[in-house]
Amino acid sequence: MATVFAALVALMISGAAAFLLPSMAQLPAVLTRFGRGLPALLGVLAGFVVLMVAGGALNLISILLITALIVAVLDAGLASLGAHRLWRVLGQAVVFAAAMALEWKRGDLFLTNAAFAVIAGVVVMGVVTFATEASTTSSAARLPAQVGVLTAVYLAVIALGLPNPGLLSLIALVGAAILPGAVLAPRGGDTELLLGPLLGGLGWALGMYAWLANASPAMVIAPVMIIGVDVCWTLVRRLTTAEGRAWMAEAGNWWRILDRWPQTGDDLLTQRVAAASSPRSAHGWLLGGTAICLALGLVEWQLEIRWLLAAGVLLLVGVGWVLVQQTIIGLPRADLFSWLAGVTVLAGMIALGARMIDGRSTVTALPIAVAAVVWVAALAWIAVSGRAKGAVLEA
C-alpha cells in the first residue's frame, strides 16, 4: 500500500509541476535552467518522502535513490557553471564511490563489484546525458522519458518474477515520476541541464538494485543497449572521420577538444536517420530497437542463459540496429552486404560459443535468429526505399 501511495504522490507532483512550471515567469533563473528534469526531481522527492513516512523506504532504496539525486543535481550544477567534462566525471565518480563504499561496509558488495558499480555509474550517466541532450536539441524532448517508462515496465516484470518488493517499490516511484515527461508535450525550448543526469542517475539506481536482487548484468544493460551503441558509434566516428575530427578541432586546444568530444552535436545515428527520413521514423526505430532488447532480455532470463552469452546476443542486436540505421541513411550497396556478412559471422561465433557453453539448440539458434531479422529488416528497407524512389521518378 505504501508503494502505491508513494507512486501516486510522485505522479501527481511531477505532473502538476510539468504542467505549471513552464507558465511561471517568476521562477529563479537557476530553476528554469533545469528544464523538464525539475518536475521529475520534485516527483521523486515527494514520493520518497511519502515512502519514508509510510515505512517502505528500505535502506538500499534510500542509499541508491539519494545517491542518484545527489549525482544528478551535482552534474547539472557543474554543467550550468560551464565546468569541463573531466570535472563533471570526477564529481560523479566521487559520489558513486562514496555510496558504494557504504554498501561495501554494509556487506552487500564485494570490493571488485563496488568498483564495477562506480565505473558503470559514470558510463551510464555519460551515455544517458549525451542521448537526452541530443533529443532535446532535435525537438524530441519526450523521447528520453518514453525510453525510461519502457525500462520501468521491463524492470517491474523482473521485480515481480524474482520477486523483490523493494525493487518494485523503487521502480513504481521512479516510473511514476518520469511518466508525465513521456506524455506531456514540451512548452518551449528550455535548456535541459537536469533531465539527462537525473535519468542517468535513476537508471543506475534501478539497475544496481536489480543486480543486487540477483538479476544478471545482461538483464540490467538491456534497456540502454541501443542508446549505448548509438552513443559509442558516434564517439568513435568523431575520432575516425575527417568530418568528426574537424568538428572537434573547432574547439581549439587539446583541453577544449577533450571537453567537446563527448558533447552533443547533430551526429547521433538517430538524428541522422531523422534528417534522412523523418523524426517519427527515427524515434520509432529507437523505441522499437529498445523494445526488442527488452523482450530478448526477458527471453534470456526465462531460458537462464549465462549473462556473458546473453550480453553477446544483446550486443548483436545493437550492431544489427546500427546496420539498419546506416542503411536508412544511405549506406552503399557493397558496404551493406559487407556489413551483413560481418553480422552473420558475429552471429555464427556467438552461436558456436552458445553451443559449447550451453548446449541447448534453442539458445544456439537465438543469435542466428537475430542475424536473420537484421537481414530481413535491411533488405526490406532497400526494397521499400527503392519503390519510393521509383514512384518519385515516375511522377
Buried (B, 14 or more C-beta within 10 A) or exposed (E): EBBEBBBBBBBBBBBBBBEEBBEEEEBEEEEBBBBBBBBBBBBBBBBBBBBBEEEBBBEBBEBBBBBBBBBBBBBBBBBBEEBEBEEBBBBBBEBBBEBBBBBBEEEBBEEEBBBBBBEBBBBBBBBBBBBBBBBBBBEBBBBBBBBBBBBBEBBBEBBEEBEBEBBBBBBBBBBBBBBBBBEBEBEEEBBBBBBBBBBBBBBBBBBBBBBBBEBBBBBBBBBBBBBBBBBBBBBEBBEEEEEBEEBBEEBEEEEBBBBBBBBBBEBBBBBBBBBBBEBEEBBEBBBBBBBBBBEBBBBBBEEEBBBEBBBBBBBBBBBBBBBBBBBBEEBEEEEBEEBBEEBBEBBEEBBEBBBEBBEBEEBBBBBBBBBBBBBEBBBEBBEEBEEEEEEEEEE
